[in-house]
Amino acid sequence: MDLNAVRTFVAVADTGQFQKTAADLSLTQQAVSKRIATLEQELGVRLFDRTARGVGLTIDGQAFLPHARALLRAEERAAASVRPGSRALRVDVIGRRVGPAGLLREFHRANPERELDVVTLFDVDRAIAALQAGTIDVTFRAVTMPGRQLPEGIESVPVFDEALQLCVGPAHPLANASAVTPGQLAGQRIWMPGNAPGTEWAAYYDAFADAFGVTIDTIGPNFGVEALLEAIAASDSLGTFFGERTPLVWPVGQDLRRIPMREPTPVYPHSLLWRTDDPHPTLAALRDYLAAVRPHSPDAPTWVPAWAQHARRGATSGHAPSTDDRR
Protein backbone atom coordinates (compact mmCIF):
# COMPACT_ATOMS: atom_id res chain seq x y z
CA MET A 1 0.00 0.00 0.00
CA ASP A 2 1.31 3.43 -1.01
CA LEU A 3 1.79 5.38 2.21
CA ASN A 4 1.80 8.67 0.31
CA ALA A 5 -1.72 7.82 -0.88
CA VAL A 6 -2.70 6.90 2.70
CA ARG A 7 -1.26 10.20 3.96
CA THR A 8 -3.22 12.07 1.28
CA PHE A 9 -6.42 10.23 2.25
CA VAL A 10 -6.01 11.24 5.91
CA ALA A 11 -5.32 14.84 4.92
CA VAL A 12 -8.47 14.99 2.75
CA ALA A 13 -10.49 13.42 5.56
CA ASP A 14 -9.23 16.13 7.93
CA THR A 15 -9.77 19.10 5.58
CA GLY A 16 -12.85 17.85 3.71
CA GLN A 17 -11.51 19.44 0.53
CA PHE A 18 -9.25 18.24 -2.27
CA GLN A 19 -8.19 21.81 -3.09
CA LYS A 20 -7.04 22.67 0.45
CA THR A 21 -5.29 19.30 0.81
CA ALA A 22 -3.43 19.95 -2.43
CA ALA A 23 -2.20 23.30 -1.10
CA ASP A 24 -1.21 21.81 2.28
CA LEU A 25 0.75 18.99 0.61
CA SER A 26 2.22 21.20 -2.15
CA LEU A 27 0.51 19.08 -4.80
CA THR A 28 -1.86 19.80 -7.63
CA GLN A 29 -5.54 19.03 -7.11
CA GLN A 30 -5.25 16.54 -9.97
CA ALA A 31 -2.42 14.70 -8.12
CA VAL A 32 -4.54 14.49 -4.95
CA SER A 33 -7.48 13.10 -6.91
CA LYS A 34 -5.23 10.56 -8.63
CA ARG A 35 -3.79 9.31 -5.32
CA ILE A 36 -7.26 8.87 -3.82
CA ALA A 37 -8.52 7.11 -6.95
CA THR A 38 -5.54 4.72 -6.90
CA LEU A 39 -6.10 3.95 -3.21
CA GLU A 40 -9.82 3.33 -3.79
CA GLN A 41 -9.00 1.02 -6.67
CA GLU A 42 -6.51 -0.92 -4.50
CA LEU A 43 -9.01 -1.27 -1.64
CA GLY A 44 -11.97 -1.94 -3.94
CA VAL A 45 -14.22 0.60 -2.18
CA ARG A 46 -15.20 4.25 -2.50
CA LEU A 47 -13.71 6.34 0.30
CA PHE A 48 -15.32 9.77 -0.31
CA ASP A 49 -18.64 11.17 -1.46
CA ARG A 50 -18.81 14.55 -3.15
CA THR A 51 -20.81 17.16 -1.20
CA ALA A 52 -21.75 20.77 -1.76
CA ARG A 53 -18.95 21.87 0.57
CA GLY A 54 -16.31 19.44 -0.70
CA VAL A 55 -16.07 15.75 0.16
CA GLY A 56 -17.21 13.52 3.02
CA LEU A 57 -16.21 10.06 4.12
CA THR A 58 -18.28 7.09 3.01
CA ILE A 59 -19.02 4.30 5.50
CA ASP A 60 -15.96 2.46 4.15
CA GLY A 61 -13.89 5.63 4.44
CA GLN A 62 -14.92 6.03 8.07
CA ALA A 63 -13.96 2.41 8.75
CA PHE A 64 -10.58 2.83 7.03
CA LEU A 65 -9.61 6.17 8.66
CA PRO A 66 -8.41 4.92 12.10
CA HIS A 67 -6.34 2.19 10.44
CA ALA A 68 -4.86 4.74 8.03
CA ARG A 69 -3.81 6.92 10.95
CA ALA A 70 -2.27 3.87 12.64
CA LEU A 71 -0.29 3.10 9.47
CA LEU A 72 1.15 6.61 9.44
CA ARG A 73 2.06 6.44 13.14
CA ALA A 74 3.79 3.10 12.53
CA GLU A 75 5.72 4.66 9.65
CA GLU A 76 6.93 7.46 11.90
CA ARG A 77 7.98 5.05 14.65
CA ALA A 78 9.84 2.92 12.12
CA ALA A 79 11.72 5.94 10.78
CA ALA A 80 12.48 7.23 14.27
CA SER A 81 13.91 3.87 15.31
CA VAL A 82 16.84 4.31 12.92
CA ARG A 83 17.11 8.10 12.83
CA PRO A 84 20.47 9.21 14.32
CA GLY A 85 19.84 10.63 17.74
CA SER A 86 16.45 8.94 18.04
CA ARG A 87 17.50 5.33 18.43
CA ALA A 88 19.65 3.97 21.24
CA LEU A 89 23.42 3.78 20.78
CA ARG A 90 24.32 0.09 20.48
CA VAL A 91 27.49 -0.70 22.43
CA ASP A 92 29.43 -3.97 22.71
CA VAL A 93 31.23 -4.46 26.04
CA ILE A 94 32.52 -8.09 25.66
CA GLY A 95 31.12 -8.98 29.10
CA ARG A 96 28.91 -7.22 31.62
CA ARG A 97 31.42 -7.70 34.48
CA VAL A 98 34.46 -6.24 32.73
CA GLY A 99 35.89 -2.77 33.29
CA PRO A 100 34.43 -1.12 30.16
CA ALA A 101 30.92 -2.13 31.26
CA GLY A 102 31.55 -0.13 34.42
CA LEU A 103 32.71 2.86 32.36
CA LEU A 104 29.54 2.62 30.30
CA ARG A 105 27.37 2.53 33.42
CA GLU A 106 29.12 5.65 34.70
CA PHE A 107 28.52 7.38 31.36
CA HIS A 108 24.83 6.53 31.58
CA ARG A 109 24.58 7.82 35.15
CA ALA A 110 26.14 11.08 33.99
CA ASN A 111 23.92 11.22 30.86
CA PRO A 112 20.63 9.47 31.76
CA GLU A 113 18.83 11.08 28.82
CA ARG A 114 21.01 9.21 26.31
CA GLU A 115 19.63 5.77 25.49
CA LEU A 116 21.98 2.79 25.27
CA ASP A 117 21.54 -0.74 23.93
CA VAL A 118 24.25 -2.95 25.47
CA VAL A 119 25.28 -6.18 23.74
CA THR A 120 28.06 -8.70 24.35
CA LEU A 121 29.80 -10.05 21.25
CA PHE A 122 32.37 -12.79 21.69
CA ASP A 123 35.57 -11.64 20.02
CA VAL A 124 37.14 -8.81 18.09
CA ASP A 125 36.43 -10.35 14.68
CA ARG A 126 32.70 -10.46 15.35
CA ALA A 127 32.77 -7.00 16.86
CA ILE A 128 34.53 -5.45 13.85
CA ALA A 129 32.22 -7.29 11.44
CA ALA A 130 29.25 -5.90 13.38
CA LEU A 131 30.72 -2.38 13.19
CA GLN A 132 31.17 -2.70 9.44
CA ALA A 133 27.64 -4.05 9.01
CA GLY A 134 26.18 -1.29 11.17
CA THR A 135 24.59 -3.68 13.69
CA ILE A 136 26.57 -2.02 16.50
CA ASP A 137 27.86 1.54 16.82
CA VAL A 138 30.85 1.04 19.10
CA THR A 139 32.85 -1.66 20.87
CA PHE A 140 35.44 -1.83 23.64
CA ARG A 141 38.39 -4.01 22.56
CA ALA A 142 42.13 -4.51 22.90
CA VAL A 143 43.81 -3.58 19.60
CA THR A 144 45.58 -4.80 17.71
CA MET A 145 46.29 -8.52 17.91
CA PRO A 146 49.57 -9.90 16.57
CA GLY A 147 49.89 -9.42 12.81
CA ARG A 148 46.57 -7.60 12.57
CA GLN A 149 45.46 -4.10 11.78
CA LEU A 150 42.07 -2.45 11.81
CA PRO A 151 40.20 -2.37 8.51
CA GLU A 152 39.71 0.88 6.62
CA GLY A 153 36.83 2.92 8.01
CA ILE A 154 37.27 1.70 11.61
CA GLU A 155 38.91 4.02 14.11
CA SER A 156 40.06 3.41 17.67
CA VAL A 157 41.26 5.37 20.65
CA PRO A 158 42.71 4.05 23.94
CA VAL A 159 40.30 4.72 26.81
CA PHE A 160 41.49 2.72 29.82
CA ASP A 161 44.57 0.75 30.89
CA GLU A 162 43.15 -1.62 33.50
CA ALA A 163 45.60 -3.00 36.04
CA LEU A 164 45.46 -6.75 36.56
CA GLN A 165 45.15 -8.40 39.96
CA LEU A 166 46.07 -11.91 41.04
CA CYS A 167 43.23 -13.82 42.69
CA VAL A 168 44.10 -16.79 44.96
CA GLY A 169 42.58 -18.81 47.77
CA PRO A 170 43.65 -18.65 51.43
CA ALA A 171 45.94 -21.71 51.17
CA HIS A 172 47.94 -20.38 48.22
CA PRO A 173 51.61 -19.53 49.00
CA LEU A 174 51.03 -15.92 47.91
CA ALA A 175 47.75 -15.47 49.79
CA ASN A 176 49.21 -13.11 52.40
CA ALA A 177 51.23 -10.94 50.02
CA SER A 178 50.25 -7.27 49.86
CA ALA A 179 51.52 -7.17 46.26
CA VAL A 180 53.43 -9.43 43.87
CA THR A 181 55.64 -8.90 40.87
CA PRO A 182 54.98 -10.76 37.62
CA GLY A 183 58.38 -12.37 38.10
CA GLN A 184 57.17 -13.99 41.31
CA LEU A 185 54.55 -15.82 39.28
CA ALA A 186 57.10 -17.72 37.18
CA GLY A 187 56.17 -21.38 37.34
CA GLN A 188 52.82 -20.63 38.98
CA ARG A 189 49.70 -22.14 37.43
CA ILE A 190 47.11 -19.55 36.41
CA TRP A 191 43.77 -21.09 35.50
CA MET A 192 41.73 -19.19 32.90
CA PRO A 193 39.30 -21.59 31.18
CA GLY A 194 37.60 -18.70 29.36
CA ASN A 195 40.72 -17.91 27.28
CA ALA A 196 39.45 -19.17 23.93
CA PRO A 197 42.13 -19.47 21.21
CA GLY A 198 42.04 -16.67 18.65
CA THR A 199 40.55 -14.05 20.97
CA GLU A 200 42.29 -10.80 21.78
CA TRP A 201 42.34 -11.59 25.51
CA ALA A 202 43.91 -15.00 24.91
CA ALA A 203 46.58 -13.26 22.81
CA TYR A 204 47.18 -10.81 25.66
CA TYR A 205 47.64 -13.53 28.28
CA ASP A 206 49.80 -15.63 25.94
CA ALA A 207 52.13 -12.65 25.60
CA PHE A 208 52.12 -12.17 29.37
CA ALA A 209 52.97 -15.83 29.94
CA ASP A 210 55.86 -15.63 27.46
CA ALA A 211 57.21 -12.44 29.04
CA PHE A 212 57.22 -13.63 32.65
CA GLY A 213 57.35 -17.44 32.51
CA VAL A 214 53.82 -17.89 33.83
CA THR A 215 51.80 -21.01 33.01
CA ILE A 216 48.34 -20.09 31.71
CA ASP A 217 46.09 -23.14 31.93
CA THR A 218 42.93 -23.02 29.80
CA ILE A 219 41.99 -26.69 30.17
CA GLY A 220 38.48 -27.57 31.31
CA PRO A 221 34.98 -26.31 30.59
CA ASN A 222 34.15 -22.70 31.36
CA PHE A 223 31.28 -22.83 33.87
CA GLY A 224 31.44 -19.11 34.61
CA VAL A 225 32.99 -16.82 37.20
CA GLU A 226 31.27 -18.36 40.24
CA ALA A 227 32.56 -21.86 39.45
CA LEU A 228 36.04 -20.45 38.76
CA LEU A 229 36.13 -18.65 42.10
CA GLU A 230 34.98 -21.77 43.92
CA ALA A 231 37.83 -23.80 42.40
CA ILE A 232 40.41 -21.10 43.17
CA ALA A 233 39.23 -20.82 46.78
CA ALA A 234 39.64 -24.55 47.35
CA SER A 235 43.11 -24.81 45.78
CA ASP A 236 46.57 -24.27 47.28
CA SER A 237 48.22 -23.90 43.87
CA LEU A 238 45.78 -22.30 41.42
CA GLY A 239 45.42 -18.61 40.79
CA THR A 240 43.65 -16.50 38.20
CA PHE A 241 43.64 -12.91 36.95
CA PHE A 242 40.96 -10.24 37.07
CA GLY A 243 40.93 -6.58 36.10
CA GLU A 244 40.94 -4.22 39.06
CA ARG A 245 37.51 -2.87 38.05
CA THR A 246 35.88 -6.30 37.71
CA PRO A 247 33.19 -6.50 40.41
CA LEU A 248 33.28 -9.83 42.24
CA VAL A 249 31.26 -11.18 45.17
CA TRP A 250 31.97 -14.51 46.84
CA PRO A 251 30.83 -16.32 50.00
CA VAL A 252 32.66 -15.32 53.16
CA GLY A 253 33.92 -18.86 53.68
CA GLN A 254 35.91 -18.79 50.44
CA ASP A 255 38.24 -16.08 51.82
CA LEU A 256 39.61 -15.20 48.38
CA ARG A 257 42.39 -12.63 48.01
CA ARG A 258 42.80 -10.03 45.24
CA ILE A 259 46.45 -9.06 45.13
CA PRO A 260 47.83 -6.10 43.12
CA MET A 261 50.78 -6.70 40.78
CA ARG A 262 53.70 -4.28 40.70
CA GLU A 263 57.08 -3.67 39.02
CA PRO A 264 55.75 -3.74 36.38
CA THR A 265 51.97 -3.63 36.66
CA PRO A 266 50.37 -5.58 33.80
CA VAL A 267 47.56 -3.49 32.30
CA TYR A 268 44.90 -4.62 29.86
CA PRO A 269 44.63 -1.95 27.12
CA HIS A 270 40.95 -1.21 26.49
CA SER A 271 40.24 0.87 23.39
CA LEU A 272 37.05 2.24 21.89
CA LEU A 273 36.36 1.28 18.25
CA TRP A 274 33.77 2.80 15.94
CA ARG A 275 32.96 3.29 12.27
CA THR A 276 34.17 6.63 10.95
CA ASP A 277 30.92 7.41 9.10
CA ASP A 278 28.62 6.72 12.06
CA PRO A 279 26.80 10.04 12.76
CA HIS A 280 25.11 9.03 16.03
CA PRO A 281 25.40 12.02 18.43
CA THR A 282 25.64 9.79 21.50
CA LEU A 283 28.77 8.20 20.00
CA ALA A 284 30.45 11.62 20.01
CA ALA A 285 29.24 12.24 23.56
CA LEU A 286 30.62 8.88 24.72
CA ARG A 287 34.04 9.57 23.16
CA ASP A 288 34.16 13.00 24.80
CA TYR A 289 33.17 11.55 28.18
CA LEU A 290 35.78 8.79 28.06
CA ALA A 291 38.48 11.27 27.07
CA ALA A 292 37.54 13.49 30.01
CA VAL A 293 37.48 10.73 32.65
CA ARG A 294 40.33 8.57 31.38
CA PRO A 295 42.62 7.82 34.34
CA HIS A 296 46.19 9.06 34.16
CA SER A 297 48.82 6.40 33.63
CA PRO A 298 50.42 5.32 36.90
CA ASP A 299 53.88 6.58 37.73
CA ALA A 300 55.09 3.02 38.32
CA PRO A 301 56.20 0.94 35.33
CA THR A 302 53.46 -0.92 33.48
CA TRP A 303 53.46 -3.71 30.91
CA VAL A 304 51.43 -4.40 27.76
CA PRO A 305 52.24 -6.70 24.82
CA ALA A 306 54.33 -5.27 22.02
CA TRP A 307 51.41 -5.63 19.60
CA ALA A 308 49.32 -3.30 21.74
CA GLN A 309 51.93 -0.55 21.76
CA HIS A 310 51.01 0.83 18.33
CA ALA A 311 47.42 1.53 19.37
CA ARG A 312 48.56 3.25 22.56
CA ARG A 313 51.65 5.11 21.35
CA GLY A 314 51.11 8.84 21.53
CA ALA A 315 47.95 8.50 23.63
CA THR A 316 49.78 8.53 26.96
CA SER A 317 52.85 10.46 27.98
CA GLY A 318 55.79 10.05 30.25
CA HIS A 319 56.42 6.34 29.60
CA ALA A 320 58.12 5.54 26.31
CA PRO A 321 57.80 1.91 25.20
CA SER A 322 60.91 -0.22 25.12
CA THR A 323 61.90 -3.57 23.68
CA ASP A 324 60.68 -5.56 26.68
CA ASP A 325 57.12 -4.18 26.22
CA ARG A 326 57.29 -2.14 29.39
CA ARG A 327 56.60 1.49 29.89
N, C-alpha and C positions, 0 to 999 in steps of 0.2 A: 504494500500500500504506500502510495506517494505521500510522505508526511507534509510536503508543501501544500498538497491539495487538502489534506486534513486541516492544516493551519489556516488555509483560506476559508474552509467551511466554518471553522469556529469563529473566525473574524466576521464573516457574513452573518452568522447567527447572533453575534453580539451587536452588530451595527444595524442589522435589518435592511441593509442597502448594499447593492453591488458597487455603486459609484463611490460611496464613502470608503468601502473596504479597499477598492482599487487605489484610492488616494493614500490611505493609511499604509498599504503594503508597497507603494511606489510601483504599481502595476497598471496596465490598461484595464478598462472595464471588460474588454473582450477577453483578456487573459484570465481574469477572475471567473468569467462565465465558462470558459473552456475548462478550467481546473474543476469547477463544480460539476460540469457535465461529465468529465472523465471519471470523477469519483462516483457519481450516481450510476454510471454505466458499470463500473467495477463492482459496486454493491448490489446492483440490480433493483434499486428502489429510487423514488423521487424524494429528494431531501428538502426542497423548498417549494412553496406555492407563491405565485405572484400576487401581490395585493396592491391596493391603491397607493399605499405609502412606501412600497418597496417589495420585500419578500418576507415570508413567515415560514417557520418550520412545519413540515408535515409531521404526521404521527411517527413515521420512520425517522425523520430528522431529529425529533425530540428524543427518540430512543437511542439514536447514535451519538448525540451530543456529549453525554457524560463520558462515554468510552473514548471519544475523540480527544476530549480534554486530558484524559488519563494517558493516552498515547503521547501527547505533547509533553506532559510532565515526565514520563518515562524517558523520552528523548533528551530532555534537559538533564535528568539525573545521569544518564549514560554519558553525555558529553562532559558533565562536571567531574565524573569519576576519573577521567584521564586528563583533565585540564591542569596544566602546571599550576601549583599553588592550591588547587582544590582537592586533589587526592593526597593520601598519606604518602610520606617518603618511605620507600621500602629499603630497609637496612638489614644486611647480613652480619651477624656477630659471631659466627662459628659455633658458639655455645653460650647458653644463658648464664653460666657461672663465671665466664672468663672476664678479665679486666675490661675489655672494650664494652661489654654489656653494661658494666657499672658506669662507664663514661657516658653511655647513651642514656641511661636512667637519669644521670645528673643533668644532662642536656635537656631532657624532657621536664624535669622539675623546674629548671630555669626558664623553660619556654613551653608551658603547658598548652598554649594555644596551637602549637605546631603538632600535627598528627603524624604518628609513626606507625609503620607496619614492620614488625621485627620478625625475621626469618633466620633459620640456621642451616646453611648449606655446608656440605661436608668438607670440601677441600678447595684449594685455590683455583684449580682448573674449572670446577663447576661454578665458582663465584665469578670468575672472569667471563665465562661463557654466558652467565646470566646478565652480567653488565652489558656485554655486547648485544645480547638479545633484547635488552630493555626490561627484563622481568624483575631486576632489582636496580636501585639507584646508586647504592654505595655498599662497600664491604670493608671490614677490618681484616687485614691479612699481614703476614710477614712477607716482604719482597726483598730481593727476588731469590728463588731457589737456585741451586747450582746449575750453571749452564743455561739459565732461562732469562728472558727479558719480557717486559710487559708489551702486549700488542699495541699497534698504533691506535690512537684514540682513547687509550686508558691512561689516566694520570694517577699519581700517588704522592702522598706526603706523609712523613713520619709524624705520629701523634703521641706515642707513649712508649718509653722503654721500661718494661715491667720487670723489676728485680725478681729473681727466682728464690724460692725457699725450699730447704730440705724438710721433708716430713717423715718422722720416724716414730716408732712405738717406744714405750718406757724402758724396754729391755735392750734396746739398741745401744751399742758402745758409744754413740755420739749423742745420746738422748739428753745429757746434762750440759752439752756445750751451749754457750751463749751465741756463738757464731762459728762457722767452719769455712775453710778455704776449699775451692774446688780440688786442689791438690790432695787434701785430706780424704777425698772420696775415691782416690785411685784404688782399684780393686774392690770397691764396694758395689753391691748389687742394687741397682735402682730399677724398680718394677713399674713399667708404664705400659699396660696392655692395650691402651688406646692409641698407641703410636703406629698407625697404619702406614705401611710402606707407600712412598710416593707423595705423602702429604708434606706440607711445608713445616709442620711442627716435628714430624719425624726427621726431616732433614736437619732441623735445628739441633735436636738432641743427638743425632748421629755425629754432627760436627763437635758438639760439646764432649761427647764420649771420646772422640779421637784426640781432642786437645788436652784432656786431663786424665786419660786412662780409666775412665769410669765405665762400668758394665751396665748398659741399658738393656733390660730384659723385657721383651714384649710378648713373651709366650703366655698363652692362656686366653680364655674368652674374656671380653670386656663386659662385666656385669654392672658397670657404673661406678660412680664415686663412692657411694656408701659401702659397696662390697670391697673396693680397693682399700678404703680406710680401715675396715674391719680386719683385712689381711695384714696390713702394715702394723696395726696395733698389737696383733698377736705374735709378731715375728721379732726375733732378736738380731736379724741380719738384713731384712728388707727395708728399703727406703723408697721414697718417690719425691717428685718435684711438683710444686704448685707455684703459680704467680702470687706475688704478695697481695694482690687485690682480689684473689679468688675467695669468695665467702664460703666457709666450711663450718659445719656444725656436726659434732659427734657426741656419743654418750659419754658421760663423765668417766665411766669405768674404763674407757679406752685409753685415756691419759696420753693422747698423741701430742707430739711436740713439733712446732713449726720453727725452724732454725734458719736465720739469715745466713747468706753466703757472702764472703768478703775476700778481697785481695786476689783476684778481681771478683766483682759481683757479676754473675751472668745475668744479662737482661734479655728479655724476649722483645724483639723490635716490632711493635704493632704499627702498621701504616693504614691510612685511609685511601681506598681506591674508588675511582668513579669514572664515568664516561665523560669526555670533554664536551660533548654537545648536549648534555643533560641540563635543561634550563630550570629545574625545580628550585624554587627560592629557598626551601628548607635545606637543601643541600648546601647552598652558600652559607646559610646561617649556621649549619653544623660545622662546616670547615672553620668559620670565624671563631666559633665557640671553642673548638678543640685547640686552635692556635693560641687563644687567650689563656686557656687553663693548663696548657701542656706543662708538666713539671720540668723544672730545670734538671739537667744531668747532674748526678752526684759528683762531688769532688773526688771521691775515691775511684780507683781504676775500675772499669767495667769491661765486660767481654761480650762480643757478638760474633757469629761466624763471618768469615771473610766475604761470603757471597751477599751478606746483608749490608756490608759497608757502603756499597755504591748507592743504595737507596737512602742511606742516612748521612752520607758525606755532605757537608755544607749546611745541614739542618741543625746541627748542634755545634757548639764552639768550646774551645778550651781543651779538647782531648783529640789530638790527631791520631788516626788509625796507624797501626804498625803491623809488621809482618806476622806477629803472633795473634792477630785479631783482637788485640786489646786496645782500649782507649782510656 
